[in-house]
Amino acid sequence: MPETVLFSTESRESRRAVADYLRAVADKLDGGEPITLAAGDESVTLDPPGTVAFEVKAERETGSGPAELSVEFELEWDEGVSEDDASLEIR
């Protein structure tokens, strides 16, 4: 399935600033609220359902320069499916 990037930004931040961003996302998830990502004049609001697929990945990229390490956190869910739609129903 083709992928469309709805929002993307990258900047160098202190560990404390990154923790603040992650904490803000965690608070929104915990409160069942939509998450708005914004940078400059670009923004997108996403409303994850109550249950999502959660992936954590650590990578090492090697090439012509020094190796680069990264940690990625990804939430994934089917668009248009609410928490109620995903529950089991027996008739």
N, C-alpha and C positions, 0 to 999 in steps of 0.2 A: 504494500500500500504506500503511495507517495506521502512524503512528509512535508508539511507547510510550517515554516517557522513563524509563529505569531508574535514573538518578542525575543530579543537577544541583546545582551549587554555584557561587557567584560571590562573590569577595571582592577587595579591593584588596590587592595584594602588591608588594613591591619587585621590580625586575628580577632580582636575585640569587635571591630566593625562587622566582620563576617558573622560572628556569634550573634550580634544584634539583629542582623538580617534574618538568620535562621530562627532566632527566638520569635521574631515578629510573625514569620510564617507558621511556626509551631502554635503560637497563640491563636491565630486565625483558624487553623485546623482544629484545635482543641475546642474552640468556641462555635464551630460549625458555620463560620462566616466565609464569604468569598475572599479570594486573594487577589489583590491588584498589584501588578508589577509595573513600575513606571520609571522611565529615565528620559529626561528632556521632554520632548513633545510626543513621545511614544509611550503607550500603555496598553495593557490587556488585563481584563478581570476574568478569573476562572473560579468556578464554584464546584470543587471536588465533592463527590458523594461521600456518604459515611464510611464506605469501604473502598479502598484503592489498592492497586498493586504497588508495592514499595521496593525499589531496587537500590542497593548500595554497591558501588563499584570503585575499586582502587586500581589505578593503571600506572604503568611506566611506559613512556614514549621515548624511543631511541631513534637517532638519526645522525645527521652530520654534526650537531652540536651536543651540548651536555644533555643527559637524560632529563626528562621532565616528568615529575610525579603529579598525580591528581587524584582527588576523591570526588565522585559524582553521586548525588542523591536524586532519584527520579520517582515521581508519583505518576501513575498511569491509570486511566479509567476510560470506559467507552463513552463517547459523546452522546448526550441525550438520554442516558440511562441514570435514573435517580436511584437512591438507596432502596426505595420501595420496589422498583422494577427488578432489582437483583435478588429479591427474597424468593424462597421456595414457596410454591403454592400447590396444594394437592386438592383436586376436585373430585 
